[in-house]
Amino acid sequence: MVLLIGMLCVSGAHAWNEAQLQLLKTTNSCPNCDLSGADLSYANLNNANLSGADLSGADLSGAILSGATWTDGSLCRKASYGECYKGQP
């Protein structure tokens, strides 16, 4: 029973939609995509469209987010690395 519970926890850790992840990688745009739990570390998401996307639990460490349209529709400032910095510098 413990093994089954562990397997369920592991399978829930990778909830992203692989086709949508590939769409982001090829077009730099993935509005309303399920990218929860995806490994986006060190990805170049400069000027990417992520509006409405689910990034909960995604690894964005080192990701370049300058000029990206964030999940809430706001624009990430220049020098946004690993997280979206919004508003005035």
Backbone torsions as a table, in degrees:
resi	resn	phi	psi	omega
1	MET	NA	-40.1	178.5
2	VAL	-62.0	-40.6	178.6
3	LEU	-61.2	-43.0	179.8
4	LEU	-63.1	-43.7	178.7
5	ILE	-62.9	-43.1	177.3
6	GLY	-60.8	-39.5	179.2
7	MET	-66.4	-38.5	178.5
8	LEU	-65.9	-39.6	179.0
9	CYS	-65.7	-42.3	-180.0
10	VAL	-66.1	-42.6	-178.0
11	SER	-66.1	-29.5	178.7
12	GLY	-76.4	-14.8	-177.2
13	ALA	-73.3	-21.5	-179.0
14	HIS	-115.9	76.1	-173.3
15	ALA	-94.7	-4.6	-175.0
16	TRP	-67.1	159.1	177.6
17	ASN	-92.0	114.3	-174.6
18	GLU	-60.8	-39.3	179.0
19	ALA	-63.3	-38.6	179.2
20	GLN	-71.8	-34.6	175.6
21	LEU	-63.3	-42.0	177.8
22	GLN	-65.9	-36.6	176.4
23	LEU	-60.1	-44.7	178.2
24	LEU	-61.0	-44.0	-177.9
25	LYS	-65.8	-33.0	-176.8
26	THR	-91.8	-29.1	-175.8
27	THR	-114.1	-11.8	-176.5
28	ASN	62.9	25.4	179.7
29	SER	-147.2	130.2	179.6
30	CYS	-156.6	62.9	179.3
31	PRO	-65.1	140.3	178.1
32	ASN	62.2	23.0	-179.4
33	CYS	-84.5	154.5	173.2
34	ASP	-94.9	100.6	178.7
35	LEU	-116.6	20.9	-178.2
36	SER	-62.7	127.8	179.3
37	GLY	80.1	1.2	-177.4
38	ALA	-72.3	149.7	176.1
39	ASP	-89.5	101.2	178.5
40	LEU	-112.6	19.5	-178.6
41	SER	-61.9	132.7	179.4
42	TYR	61.4	17.9	176.8
43	ALA	-73.7	144.9	174.5
44	ASN	-88.7	97.4	179.7
45	LEU	-109.3	27.8	176.6
46	ASN	-56.7	122.8	-179.9
47	ASN	63.2	19.7	179.2
48	ALA	-71.0	152.3	174.4
49	ASN	-100.4	107.2	179.6
50	LEU	-116.2	19.0	-176.5
51	SER	-60.8	128.9	178.4
52	GLY	76.6	-1.6	-178.2
53	ALA	-73.3	149.3	175.3
54	ASP	-95.3	108.4	-179.7
55	LEU	-110.0	15.4	-178.3
56	SER	-60.1	128.7	179.1
57	GLY	75.3	1.8	179.0
58	ALA	-73.0	144.6	177.6
59	ASP	-90.0	107.7	-179.1
60	LEU	-108.0	13.4	-177.2
61	SER	-59.3	124.9	179.2
62	GLY	76.7	-0.7	-179.7
63	ALA	-68.7	140.5	178.0
64	ILE	-88.9	114.9	-175.8
65	LEU	-117.4	11.7	-178.5
66	SER	-58.3	126.8	177.6
67	GLY	76.1	2.3	179.8
68	ALA	-72.4	147.4	171.1
69	THR	-86.7	115.3	-173.0
70	TRP	-76.6	172.9	-175.2
71	THR	-57.0	-29.7	-180.0
72	ASP	-93.3	6.9	178.5
73	GLY	90.7	-7.6	178.9
74	SER	-79.6	162.1	-177.7
75	LEU	-96.7	134.4	176.7
76	CYS	-79.9	135.5	179.0
77	ARG	-67.8	163.0	170.9
78	LYS	-59.3	152.4	-179.1
79	ALA	67.1	29.3	172.8
80	SER	-88.7	105.4	-179.6
81	TYR	-123.4	119.9	178.7
82	GLY	84.0	-19.5	174.5
83	GLU	-158.6	159.2	-179.1
84	CYS	-87.8	114.5	174.7
85	TYR	-91.7	123.0	-176.0
86	LYS	-109.5	161.7	175.3
87	GLY	78.1	-164.2	-177.4
88	GLN	-74.1	143.2	178.0
89	PRO	-65.6	NA	NA
